[in-house]
């Protein structure tokens, strides 16, 4: 059976659900069945429980900032695109998927909310908090704005990529601050900003701060998505 993968969507705009095709196409090419999850007001916990039982894995996509109330922090900068519905949906989903040990892949915002849902916190604005920070909030979808990251030896990312250095695209102004209990840092930018996290105790619970969907079919993007899909395939019927 092909794995059935949930993919979270951005906050609804003008009565429409939004999700870039780049998040979906790689998984279709790899033989998966995608299910788009809307960010709408609902019984979040019940919806999350049902989806976690029905899906083989979940992809948490990029988007707006997360409400700092989730990590007990006051607003220290201008937040962009906060959606209480999306936060609530994704927090509930992450809790259920981690509890059931089903694969989770977080991309950009998705990596941040994975860390928050598991008990960590965020740097609300890199440029104002990190001395000598790179410009992580660069324009450009793919090659524009690339910067190197160090892949930590012995991590799942090093196992997937087969290297300890790659170049990534960067479009974020927030990042992981306090790492969630049970998670480990798997990638770091030259300025010390955390670019990748993973939980060694879960089958596949990985967050990357860059946008591999926009670098696909680059070697590392293919390896990351394939690793996630294979983990989902192990649990599919």
Secondary structure per residue as TSV (DSSP state, phi and psi in degrees):
chain	resnum	aa	ss	phi	psi
A	1	X	-	360.0	135.6
A	2	X	-	-68.9	142.3
A	3	X	-	-66.7	140.2
A	4	X	E	-102.0	119.2
A	5	X	E	-117.1	127.4
A	6	X	E	-82.5	138.6
A	7	X	E	-128.9	118.9
A	8	X	E	-73.1	150.4
A	9	X	E	-109.3	165.9
A	10	X	E	-73.6	172.5
A	11	X	E	-63.9	139.7
A	12	X	E	-58.8	140.4
A	13	X	E	-131.8	132.4
A	14	X	T	54.3	38.2
A	15	X	T	74.5	14.4
A	16	X	E	-125.4	148.8
A	17	X	E	-86.2	133.9
A	18	X	E	-115.8	133.2
A	19	X	-	-159.5	125.6
A	20	X	-	-68.9	141.3
A	21	X	T	-60.1	-28.1
A	22	X	H	-59.7	-26.1
A	23	X	H	-75.7	-22.7
A	24	X	H	-99.8	-42.8
A	25	X	H	-54.8	-44.6
A	26	X	H	-59.5	-36.1
A	27	X	H	-75.8	-32.6
A	28	X	H	-65.0	-43.8
A	29	X	H	-60.8	-30.2
A	30	X	T	-89.1	9.9
A	31	X	T	87.0	18.1
A	32	X	-	-92.6	162.0
A	33	X	E	-106.0	110.5
A	34	X	E	-84.3	142.5
A	35	X	E	-125.4	116.8
A	36	X	E	-82.2	126.7
A	37	X	E	-101.5	116.0
A	38	X	E	-78.0	150.4
A	39	X	E	-96.1	83.4
A	40	X	-	-128.7	155.7
A	41	X	S	-63.7	131.4
A	42	X	S	-164.5	-177.0
A	43	X	-	-80.1	88.0
A	44	X	H	-56.3	-45.3
A	45	X	H	-66.2	-42.7
A	46	X	H	-67.8	-42.3
A	47	X	H	-60.8	-43.2
A	48	X	H	-62.9	-42.1
A	49	X	H	-61.7	-44.5
A	50	X	H	-66.9	-41.7
A	51	X	H	-66.9	-40.6
A	52	X	H	-63.2	-35.0
A	53	X	H	-71.2	-34.3
A	54	X	H	-86.8	-29.2
A	55	X	-	-97.1	155.5
A	56	X	S	-92.8	-15.2
A	57	X	E	-174.5	171.3
A	58	X	E	-141.8	141.4
A	59	X	E	-111.4	124.1
A	60	X	E	-98.8	114.8
A	61	X	-	-89.3	176.5
A	62	X	-	-76.9	175.1
A	63	X	-	156.0	-151.5
A	64	X	S	-74.2	177.9
A	65	X	-	-73.0	158.4
A	66	X	-	-95.7	139.4
A	67	X	-	-59.8	120.3
A	68	X	G	-64.5	-11.8
A	69	X	G	-60.3	-25.4
A	70	X	G	-70.1	-21.3
A	71	X	G	-122.3	31.6
A	72	X	T	53.1	47.5
A	73	X	-	-130.6	143.4
A	74	X	-	-79.6	164.1
A	75	X	-	-70.3	121.3
A	76	X	-	-112.1	0.5
A	77	X	S	-155.6	176.0
A	78	X	-	-74.8	118.0
A	79	X	-	-88.2	147.2
A	80	X	-	-119.2	127.7
A	81	X	S	66.1	30.3
A	82	X	-	-66.0	131.5
A	83	X	-	-128.9	112.7
A	84	X	H	-65.9	-33.9
A	85	X	H	-65.9	-45.2
A	86	X	H	-65.0	-44.6
A	87	X	H	-54.9	-48.2
A	88	X	H	-64.9	-42.7
A	89	X	H	-61.5	-49.2
A	90	X	H	-72.3	-36.3
A	91	X	H	-60.5	-43.7
A	92	X	H	-65.8	-42.5
A	93	X	H	-62.2	-46.0
A	94	X	H	-60.6	-43.9
A	95	X	H	-56.8	-44.4
A	96	X	H	-70.3	-42.6
A	97	X	H	-67.2	-39.6
A	98	X	H	-66.7	-39.9
A	99	X	H	-61.6	-39.4
A	100	X	T	-87.9	-1.5
A	101	X	T	53.7	48.7
A	102	X	-	-102.8	149.1
A	103	X	E	-59.4	137.2
A	104	X	E	-130.5	128.6
A	105	X	E	-123.2	117.8
A	106	X	E	-104.9	131.8
A	107	X	E	-118.4	120.4
A	108	X	T	56.2	-108.1
A	109	X	H	-53.1	-36.4
A	110	X	H	-61.0	-36.8
A	111	X	H	-67.6	-39.2
A	112	X	H	-65.0	-46.6
A	113	X	H	-73.9	-26.2
A	114	X	H	-61.6	-45.2
A	115	X	H	-64.0	-43.2
A	116	X	H	-65.8	-45.2
A	117	X	H	-62.6	-29.4
A	118	X	T	-89.0	2.1
A	119	X	T	110.9	11.0
A	120	X	-	-98.5	-173.2
A	121	X	-	-134.8	175.7
A	122	X	E	-124.7	149.9
A	123	X	E	-77.5	120.1
A	124	X	S	-75.3	-26.5
A	125	X	-	-152.7	111.7
A	126	X	H	-60.7	-46.8
A	127	X	H	-61.5	-32.8
A	128	X	H	-91.2	-10.9
A	129	X	H	-111.2	-25.2
A	130	X	S	-111.7	107.7
A	131	X	T	-59.2	132.0
A	132	X	T	70.2	23.4
A	133	X	-	-65.2	146.0
A	134	X	-	-64.6	164.2
A	135	X	-	-83.8	94.5
A	136	X	-	-79.5	-17.3
A	137	X	B	-99.5	68.1
A	138	X	-	-94.9	155.8
A	139	X	-	-86.0	166.6
A	140	X	-	105.7	138.0
A	141	X	S	-80.9	-47.5
A	142	X	S	-116.4	-97.7
A	143	X	S	-63.9	-33.7
A	144	X	T	-61.3	133.2
A	145	X	T	82.6	22.9
A	146	X	-	-72.7	143.5
A	147	X	E	-143.0	156.8
A	148	X	E	-77.0	152.9
A	149	X	E	-133.1	147.6
A	150	X	E	-89.8	125.4
A	151	X	E	-92.4	121.1
A	152	X	-	-66.8	133.5
A	153	X	T	-63.4	141.3
A	154	X	T	84.3	-0.7
A	155	X	S	-89.8	167.2
A	156	X	H	-61.3	-34.4
A	157	X	H	-66.6	-40.2
A	158	X	H	-64.4	-37.5
A	159	X	H	-64.2	-37.3
A	160	X	H	-75.8	-41.8
A	161	X	H	-87.4	-26.7
A	162	X	S	69.7	24.2
A	163	X	S	-154.8	164.6
A	164	X	S	-112.6	14.4
A	165	X	E	-151.7	128.5
A	166	X	E	-138.8	164.4
A	167	X	E	-102.7	135.4
A	168	X	E	-129.0	159.1
A	169	X	-	-88.9	154.4
A	170	X	-	-140.3	120.6
A	171	X	B	-145.2	57.8
A	172	X	-	-145.0	152.6
A	173	X	S	-119.1	-0.2
A	174	X	-	-120.5	163.9
A	175	X	E	-161.9	170.8
A	176	X	E	-63.2	134.5
A	177	X	-	-109.0	-88.6
A	178	X	S	-79.8	121.9
A	179	X	-	-72.1	138.8
A	180	X	-	-62.7	143.4
A	181	X	T	-55.7	135.6
A	182	X	T	88.2	-11.0
A	183	X	E	-98.2	159.2
A	184	X	E	-131.0	151.1
A	185	X	E	-75.5	130.0
A	186	X	E	-117.0	-12.4
A	187	X	E	-153.8	142.0
A	188	X	E	-139.5	138.7
A	189	X	E	-78.1	164.1
A	190	X	T	-58.5	-24.6
A	191	X	T	-88.7	5.1
A	192	X	S	92.3	-6.4
A	193	X	-	-66.7	131.9
A	194	X	E	-71.1	126.5
A	195	X	E	-114.4	-8.9
A	196	X	E	-155.5	140.2
A	197	X	E	-135.6	157.9
A	198	X	E	-158.9	154.3
A	199	X	E	-104.2	110.3
A	200	X	T	-63.4	-20.9
A	201	X	T	-88.4	-3.8
A	202	X	S	-109.2	156.2
A	203	X	S	-57.2	-47.3
A	204	X	S	-159.9	101.8
A	205	X	E	-135.4	93.7
A	206	X	E	-128.9	137.6
A	207	X	E	-126.8	135.2
A	208	X	E	-124.3	140.1
A	209	X	S	-82.7	-16.8
A	210	X	S	-90.3	-172.8
A	211	X	-	-117.2	81.7
A	212	X	H	-64.2	-24.2
A	213	X	H	-63.9	-28.6
A	214	X	H	-88.2	-10.9
A	215	X	H	-100.1	-5.3
A	216	X	T	-66.8	136.2
A	217	X	T	-96.4	46.8
A	218	X	S	-61.0	156.3
A	219	X	H	-56.6	-48.0
A	220	X	H	-68.7	-37.6
A	221	X	H	-63.3	-44.5
A	222	X	H	-60.5	-43.1
A	223	X	H	-64.5	-41.6
A	224	X	H	-64.8	-49.6
A	225	X	H	-66.1	-38.8
A	226	X	H	-66.3	-39.1
A	227	X	H	-62.0	-41.7
A	228	X	H	-64.5	-47.0
A	229	X	H	-62.8	-42.4
A	230	X	H	-64.0	-36.2
A	231	X	H	-65.6	-40.1
A	232	X	H	-65.3	-38.1
A	233	X	H	-64.8	-33.3
A	234	X	H	-61.8	-29.1
A	235	X	H	-99.9	-4.4
A	236	X	-	-78.0	154.7
A	237	X	-	-72.4	360.0
